[in-house]
């Protein structure tokens, strides 16, 4: 596939795709993003995670130039200060929004042609790139279909084709698998990983912890406008000793024994299984076996599940929120 980016943009010499210093954004009395500094290395997938209102979308909009920078905030894209080259740096980005921005009454081809025109591509290049991309993402048979006739999964593939049309080195994806069925989710993940293998730098916002754990090289966790963690998913899971999960099946559990379990452990139920949150799994398994002997409980399918990114996320958000409350009280 012809690499338009290498012809129009100078970015090979720069290791870092995006560098951000002191990113701050206020809306009246509300501070949406506060003094965030981070780096996104070239050729990796970075996920921005956080609860609603954490500042994820505002951060993305400042990076892509939708919102103006404030005070001492500074952003470089492949070594270029974006405030000094606003038109040029935007060509580095392909943006896939959560809600499709394709015109619903346009055909797939008309949307591709319109997008190519925005980036100043010739009709010949638009046609060539459109056919390549639509073929690659299995949309070529829909080239003359109106966008409104496509399923959400197909619309998301069209968004991807539109974003890649000018061959940007950086993709920014807002909740790329939100609302998709499981098959479409897997297809989208596979495509994201293939794009990384082709050398793209990818920035994703997501609420899907499993997705982040599977595809992201690094994650930024935001809470109340600040970045509270910036590490690989595996490192975070090892560093923050949030509880492991003991999964077991209790075949026989009279009500009084269940009450005893409730008093001893923090657990939830999933079908016939108990999911026990444990800070010391080996010790708690010994206690479970002792209880089973003393109370004639039948326990089977016992195993320890690794700490998930979701557990780490909840732990960090709760810890940060509690710390902020303590500071406010003082």
Secondary structure per residue as TSV (DSSP state, phi and psi in degrees):
chain	resnum	aa	ss	phi	psi
A	1	X	-	360.0	131.8
A	2	X	-	-61.6	132.7
A	3	X	-	-95.5	93.7
A	4	X	H	-66.1	-35.8
A	5	X	H	-57.4	-44.3
A	6	X	H	-65.8	-24.5
A	7	X	H	-79.6	-34.2
A	8	X	H	-103.4	-20.6
A	9	X	-	-127.2	143.7
A	10	X	-	-103.9	106.4
A	11	X	-	-142.1	-6.8
A	12	X	T	-64.2	-34.2
A	13	X	T	-71.6	-19.2
A	14	X	-	-97.0	124.5
A	15	X	S	-68.4	-43.8
A	16	X	E	-88.7	131.9
A	17	X	E	-75.4	-46.1
A	18	X	E	-135.8	133.7
A	19	X	E	-128.5	131.8
A	20	X	E	-126.6	132.2
A	21	X	E	-124.5	131.5
A	22	X	E	50.7	42.5
A	23	X	E	-68.5	121.4
A	24	X	E	-138.9	136.9
A	25	X	E	-144.9	126.3
A	26	X	E	-119.0	143.3
A	27	X	E	-121.1	94.4
A	28	X	T	65.7	-124.0
A	29	X	T	-84.5	-7.8
A	30	X	E	-90.4	125.9
A	31	X	E	-96.9	105.0
A	32	X	E	-78.5	-38.0
A	33	X	E	-135.4	134.7
A	34	X	E	-130.0	108.1
A	35	X	E	52.8	48.5
A	36	X	E	-89.6	132.0
A	37	X	E	-130.8	126.9
A	38	X	E	-162.1	165.8
A	39	X	E	-129.0	139.9
A	40	X	E	-117.9	111.5
A	41	X	E	-70.0	153.7
A	42	X	T	-67.8	138.9
A	43	X	T	82.3	17.2
A	44	X	-	-121.6	169.2
A	45	X	E	-107.8	122.9
A	46	X	E	-118.2	130.6
A	47	X	E	-106.4	135.5
A	48	X	E	-103.0	115.6
A	49	X	E	-114.4	152.7
A	50	X	E	167.5	157.5
A	51	X	S	-67.3	169.1
A	52	X	T	-56.8	135.4
A	53	X	T	83.4	10.0
A	54	X	S	-75.8	-21.5
A	55	X	S	112.2	9.2
A	56	X	H	-62.9	-53.4
A	57	X	H	-65.5	-39.6
A	58	X	H	-61.9	-41.2
A	59	X	H	-59.5	-46.8
A	60	X	H	-60.5	-43.0
A	61	X	H	-68.9	-27.8
A	62	X	H	-75.3	-39.1
A	63	X	H	-63.3	-40.0
A	64	X	T	-87.9	0.7
A	65	X	T	87.4	7.3
A	66	X	S	-68.3	-41.2
A	67	X	S	-106.5	141.0
A	68	X	-	-72.2	150.0
A	69	X	-	-76.1	148.9
A	70	X	-	-116.8	149.9
A	71	X	T	48.8	-120.2
A	72	X	T	-93.2	12.1
A	73	X	-	-65.3	141.2
A	74	X	E	-146.3	139.4
A	75	X	E	-133.2	132.2
A	76	X	E	-116.0	137.3
A	77	X	E	-117.7	113.9
A	78	X	T	49.8	43.8
A	79	X	T	84.9	-2.7
A	80	X	E	-102.4	129.3
A	81	X	E	-68.1	116.5
A	82	X	G	-66.3	-23.2
A	83	X	G	-70.9	-15.5
A	84	X	G	-102.6	-6.8
A	85	X	-	-148.8	58.7
A	86	X	H	-57.4	-44.0
A	87	X	H	-71.5	-38.2
A	88	X	H	-70.7	-45.3
A	89	X	H	-68.0	-27.4
A	90	X	G	-63.5	-24.9
A	91	X	G	-68.4	-14.3
A	92	X	G	-73.6	-15.7
A	93	X	E	-106.5	138.9
A	94	X	E	-116.8	124.3
A	95	X	E	-114.2	125.6
A	96	X	E	-113.2	102.3
A	97	X	-	-76.1	161.9
A	98	X	S	-63.5	-42.5
A	99	X	S	-99.7	127.4
A	100	X	-	-53.4	134.0
A	101	X	-	-102.5	10.5
A	102	X	S	-73.7	145.7
A	103	X	-	-72.4	122.9
A	104	X	T	-66.2	-30.3
A	105	X	T	-89.7	-3.8
A	106	X	S	-86.2	151.9
A	107	X	B	-76.1	168.9
A	108	X	H	-56.5	-46.1
A	109	X	H	-62.8	-42.7
A	110	X	H	-62.7	-37.5
A	111	X	H	-66.1	-40.3
A	112	X	H	-65.0	-43.6
A	113	X	H	-64.2	-41.6
A	114	X	H	-63.2	-45.5
A	115	X	H	-63.4	-41.7
A	116	X	H	-62.2	-36.1
A	117	X	H	-64.3	-36.6
A	118	X	H	-59.2	-37.5
A	119	X	T	-92.5	9.4
A	120	X	T	72.7	23.2
A	121	X	-	-79.7	146.8
A	122	X	-	-71.7	161.1
A	123	X	H	-61.1	-36.4
A	124	X	H	-64.6	-45.3
A	125	X	H	-67.3	-41.0
A	126	X	H	-58.6	-46.6
A	127	X	H	-63.1	-45.0
A	128	X	H	-63.5	-48.8
A	129	X	H	-66.0	-40.0
A	130	X	H	-61.8	-45.6
A	131	X	H	-64.0	-42.7
A	132	X	H	-60.0	-48.4
A	133	X	H	-71.1	-43.1
A	134	X	H	-65.9	-32.5
A	135	X	H	-70.1	-44.8
A	136	X	H	-59.6	-38.9
A	137	X	T	-102.1	20.8
A	138	X	T	55.2	46.1
A	139	X	-	-121.5	2.1
A	140	X	G	-61.2	-31.4
A	141	X	G	-73.8	-9.3
A	142	X	G	-105.4	11.8
A	143	X	T	-57.8	-31.1
A	144	X	T	-105.1	11.0
A	145	X	S	-86.1	145.3
A	146	X	B	-71.8	144.2
A	147	X	G	-59.6	-35.9
A	148	X	G	-66.3	-15.2
A	149	X	G	-86.9	-7.3
A	150	X	S	-84.5	149.8
A	151	X	-	-70.6	168.2
A	152	X	H	-62.0	-38.4
A	153	X	H	-62.4	-42.6
A	154	X	H	-69.1	-36.6
A	155	X	H	-62.7	-37.9
A	156	X	H	-67.2	-35.1
A	157	X	H	-66.6	-38.1
A	158	X	H	-64.1	-42.5
A	159	X	H	-55.9	-40.5
A	160	X	H	-65.2	-43.5
A	161	X	H	-61.7	-43.0
A	162	X	H	-62.7	-43.4
A	163	X	H	-66.2	-30.1
A	164	X	H	-91.6	-5.7
A	165	X	T	-56.4	-41.5
A	166	X	T	-91.9	12.5
A	167	X	-	55.1	57.2
A	168	X	-	-75.9	148.3
A	169	X	S	-77.2	-16.8
A	170	X	E	-122.8	131.1
A	171	X	E	-111.5	133.3
A	172	X	E	-118.5	119.3
A	173	X	E	-121.6	122.4
A	174	X	E	-99.4	109.3
A	175	X	S	47.8	61.3
A	176	X	T	-64.8	-20.9
A	177	X	T	-112.1	8.8
A	178	X	T	-62.8	127.9
A	179	X	T	79.6	2.2
A	180	X	-	-88.2	152.6
A	181	X	-	-74.2	161.9
A	182	X	H	-54.4	-37.7
A	183	X	H	-66.4	-43.9
A	184	X	H	-66.4	-34.6
A	185	X	H	-60.8	-47.9
A	186	X	H	-63.0	-40.5
A	187	X	H	-62.7	-42.5
A	188	X	H	-65.0	-42.1
A	189	X	H	-61.0	-43.1
A	190	X	H	-61.0	-41.4
A	191	X	H	-66.6	-39.4
A	192	X	H	-62.2	-43.6
A	193	X	H	-66.7	-35.7
A	194	X	H	-66.3	-39.3
A	195	X	H	-65.5	-37.5
A	196	X	H	-62.3	-43.3
A	197	X	H	-62.3	-26.8
A	198	X	T	-80.9	-4.3
A	199	X	T	106.0	3.3
A	200	X	-	-72.7	146.0
A	201	X	E	-96.1	130.3
A	202	X	E	-127.5	127.9
A	203	X	E	-115.8	123.4
A	204	X	E	-124.7	135.4
A	205	X	E	-102.2	137.0
A	206	X	-	-157.5	151.8
A	207	X	S	-101.4	-4.2
A	208	X	-	-88.4	101.9
A	209	X	H	-66.2	-38.3
A	210	X	H	-63.2	-41.7
A	211	X	H	-60.0	-46.7
A	212	X	H	-62.0	-40.0
A	213	X	H	-66.1	-34.1
A	214	X	H	-78.2	-45.5
A	215	X	H	-107.7	-17.8
A	216	X	-	-86.7	135.9
A	217	X	S	-78.0	-31.7
A	218	X	E	-149.0	151.3
A	219	X	E	-128.3	145.1
A	220	X	E	-108.0	120.3
A	221	X	E	-100.8	123.8
A	222	X	E	-111.5	145.5
A	223	X	E	-147.8	123.9
A	224	X	T	51.7	45.2
A	225	X	T	87.8	-6.2
A	226	X	E	-118.4	149.8
A	227	X	E	-84.6	121.4
A	228	X	E	-107.0	-8.4
A	229	X	E	-158.7	144.6
A	230	X	E	-148.9	90.5
A	231	X	E	-151.9	175.3
A	232	X	-	-73.7	151.9
A	233	X	H	-56.0	-42.4
A	234	X	H	-65.0	-40.4
A	235	X	H	-63.8	-42.5
A	236	X	H	-63.0	-40.0
A	237	X	H	-65.7	-32.2
A	238	X	H	-82.8	-37.9
A	239	X	H	-71.5	-46.2
A	240	X	S	-94.6	109.5
A	241	X	-	-81.8	63.1
A	242	X	-	-73.5	160.5
A	243	X	-	-58.3	142.1
A	244	X	E	-78.5	173.3
A	245	X	E	-120.3	126.0
A	246	X	E	-97.0	118.6
A	247	X	E	-102.8	125.9
A	248	X	E	-146.7	157.5
A	249	X	E	-110.9	121.3
A	250	X	E	-101.1	105.5
A	251	X	E	-73.0	-36.7
A	252	X	E	-128.8	120.7
A	253	X	-	-148.5	91.5
A	254	X	-	-58.5	155.0
A	255	X	H	-52.9	-40.4
A	256	X	H	-67.1	-35.1
A	257	X	H	-70.9	-35.3
A	258	X	H	-63.9	-38.3
A	259	X	H	-62.8	-38.8
A	260	X	H	-65.4	-40.5
A	261	X	H	-62.6	-41.1
A	262	X	H	-59.7	-38.2
A	263	X	H	-72.9	-25.4
A	264	X	H	-96.0	-30.4
A	265	X	-	-130.2	155.0
A	266	X	E	-96.2	111.6
A	267	X	E	-143.2	162.8
A	268	X	E	-127.2	167.8
A	269	X	E	-114.8	139.3
A	270	X	E	-135.0	95.3
A	271	X	T	66.0	-124.7
A	272	X	T	-90.2	5.5
A	273	X	E	-106.7	147.8
A	274	X	E	-101.5	134.5
A	275	X	E	-110.7	105.5
A	276	X	E	-100.0	122.5
A	277	X	E	-79.4	122.5
A	278	X	E	-135.9	131.9
A	279	X	S	-89.6	-16.3
A	280	X	S	-139.8	85.5
A	281	X	H	-62.4	-41.6
A	282	X	H	-62.7	-44.9
A	283	X	H	-62.2	-44.3
A	284	X	H	-69.8	-31.2
A	285	X	H	-65.8	-39.3
A	286	X	H	-61.4	-41.3
A	287	X	H	-63.1	-41.0
A	288	X	H	-61.3	-44.0
A	289	X	H	-64.5	-39.1
A	290	X	H	-63.6	-43.0
A	291	X	H	-61.7	-39.1
A	292	X	H	-65.0	-36.6
A	293	X	H	-69.9	-43.5
A	294	X	H	-72.8	-28.8
A	295	X	H	-117.9	10.7
A	296	X	T	58.1	40.0
A	297	X	-	-86.2	144.8
A	298	X	E	-107.3	112.1
A	299	X	E	-114.7	129.7
A	300	X	E	-137.0	174.2
A	301	X	E	52.6	45.7
A	302	X	E	-85.8	127.9
A	303	X	E	-155.8	157.3
A	304	X	E	-101.4	125.8
A	305	X	E	-98.7	141.1
A	306	X	-	-60.7	151.7
A	307	X	-	-59.3	128.7
A	308	X	-	-90.8	161.4
A	309	X	H	-63.4	-32.3
A	310	X	H	-62.3	-41.9
A	311	X	H	-63.0	-43.2
A	312	X	H	-62.4	-44.5
A	313	X	H	-58.1	-50.4
A	314	X	H	-60.7	-43.9
A	315	X	H	-58.5	-47.3
A	316	X	H	-68.4	-42.1
A	317	X	H	-64.5	-45.3
A	318	X	H	-63.3	-43.8
A	319	X	H	-62.3	-44.7
A	320	X	H	-65.8	-42.7
A	321	X	H	-64.5	-40.5
A	322	X	H	-64.4	-40.6
A	323	X	H	-62.8	-41.4
A	324	X	H	-64.8	-38.0
A	325	X	H	-65.0	-39.9
A	326	X	H	-63.4	-41.7
A	327	X	H	-64.0	-43.4
A	328	X	H	-63.3	-35.9
A	329	X	H	-65.1	-36.4
A	330	X	-	-72.8	360.0
